[in-house]
Amino acid sequence: MNAHKYKIDLHVHSHESGDNDADPEEVVERAIERGLDGIAFTEHYSYGASEQAERLREKYGRALLIFRGVEFSAREGHCLVFGADTDRLGLKDAPMHEVVRVVNEAGGVVIPSHPYRGGGTGAGDLVLYLAGIAALEGCNGVNLAAMNLKAIETARSLGLPHTGGSDAHEPRDVGSCYTEFEDAVTLTNLVGLLRQGRYRGVDVRKVSRAPLPSW
């Protein structure tokens, strides 16, 4: 068994999400400072918005694993998608069950993000009926503790793992939550590991933040 547990923040935003002014390079540098093994840029709406990850990988690749994903807005709420370019899948305004089906067919994985956050961004109890999701986001760095606990309990009831991600919209918040993998993570095996389920979300915040933002 791999002795080192890989710490990957699977939910990070930059100014490319359109709702903040975080510089992607500062985000990467903060992740390295915090001792993370990797981060995933999951910009809102568009997979193409994370294109800066390719450039940053060339510069910082020896110090940090840098992944691309997307926080996709399905009809009923947000979900993290890895391993598929949602810009090419014709999913605009699609219901989440359709997003899951199409992404899985394309070789990717879907993880409903902050499922018990209100304001139309969390899918809520819809996740109970979503066949084919890889996990639930259980530790979100913006959520109140009760919302994360509900997501973790729901994941357990479904026999699913839960991930962690900071949902950072500014560099200082990177790594407040992350996913701890039991197996070695590389640039090529993330999707496979997310399917296998040998990981858990970790929340390192001392207190949960309130009030919630609008994103």
C-alpha positions in Angstrom: 0.0 0.0 0.0 1.2 3.5 -0.8 2.3 5.2 2.4 1.9 8.7 1.2 -1.7 9.9 1.0 -2.2 12.3 -1.9 -3.9 15.6 -1.1 -5.8 17.0 -4.1 -8.1 20.0 -3.9 -10.7 19.0 -6.4 -12.7 22.2 -6.6 -10.8 25.5 -7.3 -11.8 28.6 -9.3 -9.9 31.5 -10.8 -10.9 34.7 -12.6 -11.8 32.5 -15.5 -15.0 31.6 -13.7 -16.2 35.2 -14.1 -17.1 35.8 -10.5 -13.8 36.6 -8.9 -10.4 38.1 -9.7 -8.1 35.3 -8.5 -5.0 34.9 -10.6 -4.5 31.3 -11.6 -0.7 31.4 -10.9 -1.3 32.7 -7.4 -3.7 29.9 -6.8 -1.1 27.4 -7.8 1.6 29.0 -5.7 -0.8 28.9 -2.7 -1.5 25.2 -3.2 2.3 24.5 -3.2 2.7 26.6 0.0 0.0 24.6 1.7 1.7 21.3 0.9 -1.0 20.0 -1.5 -0.1 17.4 -4.0 -2.5 18.7 -6.6 -5.4 20.9 -7.5 -8.1 20.9 -10.1 -9.3 24.0 -11.8 -13.1 23.6 -12.1 -14.2 26.8 -13.6 -17.9 27.5 -13.9 -19.9 26.5 -17.0 -17.0 25.8 -19.5 -14.3 23.2 -19.7 -12.4 25.6 -22.0 -12.2 28.2 -19.2 -9.5 26.0 -17.5 -7.2 26.1 -20.5 -4.7 28.1 -18.4 -4.0 24.8 -16.5 -1.9 23.6 -19.5 0.5 26.5 -19.3 0.7 26.3 -15.5 1.4 22.6 -15.7 4.5 23.3 -17.8 5.8 25.8 -15.3 4.8 24.1 -12.0 4.4 20.5 -13.0 7.3 19.2 -10.9 5.9 20.8 -7.7 2.1 20.2 -8.2 -0.3 18.1 -10.1 -2.6 20.4 -12.0 -5.9 19.0 -13.3 -8.7 20.3 -15.5 -12.3 19.8 -14.8 -15.5 21.9 -14.9 -18.2 22.9 -12.4 -21.1 22.3 -14.7 -24.5 23.9 -14.1 -27.1 21.2 -14.7 -30.7 22.1 -14.6 -31.1 21.1 -10.9 -27.7 22.2 -9.6 -24.0 22.1 -9.9 -21.7 19.1 -10.5 -18.0 18.6 -10.9 -17.0 16.8 -14.1 -13.6 15.2 -14.8 -12.3 13.4 -17.8 -14.8 14.9 -20.3 -15.0 18.1 -22.3 -18.5 19.2 -21.5 -18.2 22.0 -24.1 -18.5 19.4 -26.8 -21.2 17.2 -25.4 -24.3 19.4 -26.1 -25.4 19.5 -22.5 -26.6 23.1 -22.1 -29.5 23.3 -19.6 -29.6 19.5 -19.4 -31.0 17.7 -16.4 -28.4 16.2 -14.1 -29.3 12.6 -14.9 -28.6 13.4 -18.6 -25.3 15.0 -17.7 -24.3 11.9 -15.8 -25.3 9.6 -18.6 -23.5 11.5 -21.4 -20.4 12.2 -19.3 -20.1 8.5 -18.3 -20.5 7.5 -22.0 -17.7 10.0 -22.8 -15.3 8.3 -20.3 -15.7 10.9 -17.5 -17.1 11.1 -14.1 -19.7 13.3 -12.4 -19.7 14.4 -8.7 -22.6 16.6 -7.5 -21.0 19.6 -5.8 -22.2 21.0 -2.5 -25.4 19.0 -2.9 -27.1 20.5 0.2 -26.3 24.1 -0.4 -29.4 26.1 -1.2 -30.0 28.9 -3.8 -30.5 26.5 -6.7 -26.8 25.4 -6.8 -27.1 22.2 -4.9 -29.1 19.2 -6.3 -30.4 18.2 -2.8 -32.1 14.9 -2.5 -32.1 14.4 -6.3 -28.7 12.7 -5.6 -30.6 9.8 -4.0 -31.9 8.9 -7.5 -28.9 9.7 -9.7 -27.5 6.4 -11.0 -24.0 6.5 -12.2 -22.4 9.3 -10.1 -18.9 8.6 -8.9 -19.2 10.3 -5.5 -20.7 13.3 -3.7 -18.7 16.3 -2.7 -18.8 16.0 1.1 -16.3 18.6 2.2 -16.8 22.0 0.6 -14.7 24.8 1.9 -17.5 27.4 1.5 -20.3 25.3 3.0 -21.6 25.4 6.6 -20.6 22.3 8.5 -24.2 21.0 8.6 -24.4 21.1 4.8 -21.2 19.0 4.5 -22.3 16.6 7.2 -25.6 16.0 5.3 -23.7 15.3 2.1 -21.3 12.9 3.8 -24.2 11.0 5.5 -26.0 10.8 2.2 -22.9 9.5 0.4 -22.6 6.8 3.0 -26.2 5.8 2.8 -25.8 5.4 -1.0 -22.5 3.4 -0.6 -20.6 6.2 -2.3 -17.3 7.9 -1.4 -17.1 11.6 -0.8 -14.6 14.1 -2.1 -13.3 17.4 -0.7 -12.5 20.7 -2.4 -12.1 24.2 -1.2 -14.4 25.8 -3.8 -11.8 28.6 -3.5 -12.6 31.9 -5.3 -9.4 33.5 -4.0 -5.9 32.0 -3.4 -6.0 32.2 0.4 -8.8 29.6 0.5 -7.1 26.9 -1.5 -6.7 23.7 0.5 -9.3 24.5 3.1 -10.8 21.2 2.0 -9.3 18.6 -0.1 -9.5 14.9 -1.2 -7.1 12.5 0.4 -6.4 9.6 -1.9 -5.1 6.2 -0.7 -3.3 5.5 -4.0 -0.7 7.5 -5.9 -2.3 10.1 -8.1 -0.9 11.0 -11.5 -2.0 13.2 -14.4 -3.4 10.2 -16.2 -5.2 8.2 -13.5 -7.4 10.7 -11.7 -10.7 9.6 -13.3 -9.9 5.9 -12.7 -9.2 6.6 -9.0 -12.4 8.6 -8.6 -14.3 5.6 -9.9 -12.5 3.2 -7.5 -13.5 5.2 -4.4 -10.3 4.8 -2.3 -10.4 8.4 -1.0 -12.2 10.7 1.4 -12.9 14.4 1.8 -11.0 16.3 4.5 -12.0 19.7 6.0 -9.1 21.5 7.8 -11.1 24.7 8.6 -11.4 25.5 12.3 -14.9 27.1 11.8 -17.4 27.0 9.0 -17.9 30.2 7.1 -21.1 32.2 7.1 -23.0 33.7 5.3 -22.8 31.8 2.1 -21.9 33.5 -1.2 -24.2 33.6 -4.2 -22.1 31.4 -6.6 
